[in-house]
Amino acid sequence: MSKPFADRYEAGRVLAEKLSNYAERSDVVVLGLPRGGVPVAFEIARALGAPLDVFLVRKLGVPGHQELAMGAIASGGAVVLNDEAIEALGITPEEIDEAIERECRELERRERIYRRDRAAVDVADKIVIVADDGLATGSTMRAAVAALRTQKPAAIVVAAPTAALETCEAMGAVADECVCAITPTPFRAVGLWYENFEQTTDDEACALLKRAAEAAEGPA
């Protein structure tokens, strides 16, 4: 039995149809969460005639338990902290500062890889469609939305080809709108809904961003 999406590109095209009311508007920008969200966002941006960029989010791991998040940092220098977790775990301001400094260096490194010499797309007063290849728990997307709010967009639209139903519903309360193409039950994992779910490489993501930038600039 075939799966709903052949790959992330097809998933992006399907999702773009559900976002068609945002087509050809000068106040819309599309952001992809690297790496898997970039092919999805590329197809959305191309279908809608909107600028494409990446939006990087780095988890701030709890000291000694990096798999646990005490917050996140994101493109543009935004820092989002989970005050309840920090207080409950007795994390010190010094430990928080060390984690922020460490992840900022990694964020800057990745920004250089993905964006090269291109400036970030300005999202102030814009409708921002932020896309990933799927939403399981949605923790990364929630951090992205919280960070984007600090940049004062007009609205944030979360977009994902596939998501757990409860996550899609919860995201609708965090963002201004959440558009999910399919919400299968039971969900289990994002990759189950793709025929090809091989990891997106940095080179592939960078090539897509370059193509989108060149298309936006038009013929020389």
C-alpha positions as CSV (number, residue, x, y, z in Angstrom):
1,M,0.0,0.0,0.0
2,S,1.4,3.4,-1.0
3,K,2.0,6.1,1.5
4,P,0.4,9.6,1.3
5,F,3.6,11.4,0.1
6,A,6.3,10.2,-2.2
7,D,8.8,12.6,-0.7
8,R,9.1,16.1,0.9
9,Y,8.7,17.8,-2.5
10,E,5.4,16.2,-3.2
11,A,4.3,16.9,0.4
12,G,5.1,20.5,-0.1
13,R,3.0,20.7,-3.3
14,V,0.1,19.1,-1.6
15,L,0.4,21.5,1.3
16,A,0.7,24.5,-1.0
17,E,-2.8,23.7,-2.4
18,K,-4.2,24.1,1.1
19,L,-2.4,27.4,1.4
20,S,-3.6,28.8,-1.9
21,N,-5.4,31.7,-0.3
22,Y,-2.0,33.2,0.5
23,A,-0.8,33.1,-3.2
24,E,0.7,36.1,-5.0
25,R,0.5,38.3,-1.9
26,S,3.3,40.8,-1.2
27,D,2.9,40.4,2.5
28,V,3.7,36.7,2.7
29,V,7.0,35.0,3.4
30,V,7.8,31.3,3.8
31,L,10.3,29.9,6.2
32,G,11.5,26.3,6.4
33,L,12.9,24.6,9.5
34,P,16.2,23.0,8.4
35,R,16.8,20.6,7.3
36,G,13.7,18.5,6.4
37,G,11.4,21.5,6.3
38,V,13.3,23.3,3.5
39,P,12.1,21.1,0.6
40,V,8.5,21.4,1.9
41,A,8.9,25.2,2.2
42,F,10.6,25.5,-1.2
43,E,7.5,24.0,-2.9
44,I,5.2,26.2,-0.9
45,A,7.1,29.3,-1.7
46,R,7.3,28.5,-5.4
47,A,3.5,27.8,-5.6
48,L,2.6,30.9,-3.7
49,G,5.1,33.2,-5.4
50,A,6.6,34.1,-2.0
51,P,10.1,34.7,-0.7
52,L,11.8,31.7,0.9
53,D,14.2,31.6,3.9
54,V,15.3,29.3,6.7
55,F,14.5,29.8,10.3
56,L,16.9,28.0,12.6
57,V,16.0,26.8,16.1
58,R,18.5,25.3,18.6
59,K,17.4,23.6,21.7
60,L,19.0,24.7,25.0
61,G,19.7,21.4,26.7
62,V,19.6,20.9,30.5
63,P,23.2,20.6,31.9
64,G,24.1,16.9,32.1
65,H,20.8,16.0,30.3
66,Q,21.1,17.5,26.9
67,E,18.1,15.6,25.6
68,L,15.9,17.7,27.9
69,A,15.1,21.2,26.8
70,M,15.1,24.2,29.1
71,G,14.5,26.6,26.3
72,A,15.6,27.4,22.7
73,I,17.3,30.1,20.7
74,A,16.4,31.0,17.1
75,S,17.3,33.0,14.1
76,G,17.4,36.7,14.8
77,G,18.8,36.2,18.3
78,A,15.6,35.3,20.1
79,V,15.8,33.3,23.3
80,V,12.8,31.4,24.7
81,L,13.2,29.9,28.2
82,N,11.0,27.4,30.0
83,D,10.9,29.1,33.4
84,E,9.1,26.2,35.1
85,A,11.7,23.7,34.0
86,I,14.5,26.0,35.0
87,E,13.1,26.5,38.5
88,A,12.2,22.9,39.0
89,L,15.6,21.7,38.1
90,G,17.5,24.4,39.9
91,I,19.4,25.6,36.9
92,T,21.6,28.6,37.6
93,P,21.8,31.8,35.5
94,E,25.5,30.9,34.8
95,E,24.4,27.5,33.3
96,I,21.8,29.2,31.2
97,D,24.3,31.7,29.9
98,E,26.8,29.0,29.1
99,A,24.1,27.0,27.1
100,I,23.0,30.1,25.2
101,E,26.6,31.0,24.3
102,R,27.4,27.5,23.1
103,E,24.2,27.2,21.0
104,C,24.6,30.7,19.6
105,R,28.0,29.7,18.2
106,E,26.3,26.7,16.5
107,L,23.4,28.8,15.3
108,E,25.8,31.3,13.7
109,R,27.7,28.5,12.1
110,R,24.6,27.1,10.6
111,E,23.3,30.5,9.5
112,R,26.5,30.9,7.5
113,I,26.1,27.5,5.9
114,Y,22.5,28.1,4.8
115,R,22.3,31.8,4.1
116,R,25.9,32.5,2.9
117,D,25.9,36.2,2.1
118,R,22.2,36.6,1.8
119,A,20.4,38.7,4.3
120,A,17.5,37.2,6.3
121,V,14.0,37.9,5.0
122,D,12.3,40.6,7.0
123,V,9.2,39.2,8.7
124,A,8.0,42.3,10.5
125,D,4.4,43.0,9.6
126,K,4.3,40.0,7.3
127,I,2.3,36.9,7.2
128,V,4.9,34.2,8.0
129,I,4.2,30.6,6.8
130,V,6.7,28.4,8.8
131,A,6.9,24.9,7.5
132,D,8.4,21.6,8.6
133,D,8.1,18.1,7.1
134,G,5.9,16.9,10.0
135,L,4.9,17.5,13.6
136,A,5.1,14.8,16.2
137,T,5.4,16.5,19.6
138,G,5.7,20.0,17.9
139,S,8.3,21.2,20.4
140,T,10.7,22.6,17.8
141,M,7.9,24.4,16.0
142,R,6.6,25.8,19.2
143,A,10.0,27.3,19.9
144,A,10.1,28.7,16.4
145,V,6.7,30.3,16.8
146,A,7.7,31.9,20.1
147,A,10.9,33.2,18.7
148,L,9.2,34.6,15.6
149,R,6.7,36.5,17.7
150,T,9.6,38.7,18.9
151,Q,10.1,39.9,15.3
152,K,6.6,41.3,15.2
153,P,5.0,39.5,12.2
154,A,1.4,40.3,11.3
155,A,0.5,36.6,11.6
156,I,2.2,33.2,11.9
157,V,0.9,30.2,9.9
158,V,2.3,26.8,10.9
159,A,2.3,24.4,8.0
160,A,3.1,20.7,8.0
161,P,2.2,17.9,5.5
162,T,1.5,15.4,8.3
163,A,1.0,15.8,12.1
164,A,-0.4,14.1,15.1
165,L,-3.9,15.3,15.4
166,E,-3.5,16.5,19.0
167,T,-0.3,18.4,18.0
168,C,-2.0,20.1,15.0
169,E,-4.9,21.2,17.2
170,A,-2.5,22.4,20.0
171,M,-0.4,24.3,17.4
172,G,-3.5,26.1,16.3
173,A,-3.7,27.7,19.7
174,V,0.0,28.8,19.6
175,A,0.1,30.1,16.0
176,D,-2.5,32.2,14.3
177,E,-3.3,29.3,12.0
178,C,-2.1,25.7,11.7
179,V,-2.5,23.9,8.4
180,C,-1.8,20.1,8.3
181,A,-2.5,18.2,5.1
182,I,-3.1,14.9,6.9
183,T,-3.5,14.0,10.6
184,P,-3.4,10.2,10.7
185,T,-4.4,8.2,13.8
186,P,-2.4,6.5,15.2
187,F,0.4,8.8,14.1
188,R,3.5,7.2,15.5
189,A,6.2,9.0,13.5
190,V,6.6,11.5,10.7
191,G,8.6,9.2,8.4
192,L,5.9,6.6,8.3
193,W,3.8,8.8,6.0
194,Y,6.5,9.2,3.3
195,E,7.7,6.7,0.7
196,N,11.1,8.4,0.7
197,F,12.2,10.0,4.0
198,E,15.9,10.1,3.6
199,Q,17.6,12.8,5.5
200,T,17.8,16.2,3.8
201,T,21.5,17.2,3.5
202,D,22.9,20.7,4.1
203,D,23.9,20.8,0.4
204,E,20.4,20.0,-0.7
205,A,18.9,22.7,1.6
206,C,21.5,25.3,0.5
207,A,20.8,24.5,-3.2
208,L,17.1,25.0,-2.8
209,L,17.6,28.3,-1.0
210,K,19.9,29.4,-3.8
211,R,17.4,28.5,-6.4
212,A,14.6,30.3,-4.7
213,A,16.8,33.5,-4.3
214,E,17.8,33.4,-7.9
215,A,14.2,33.0,-9.0
216,A,13.2,35.9,-6.8
217,E,15.9,38.1,-8.4
218,G,14.8,37.3,-11.9
219,P,16.9,37.3,-15.1
220,A,20.2,39.1,-14.9
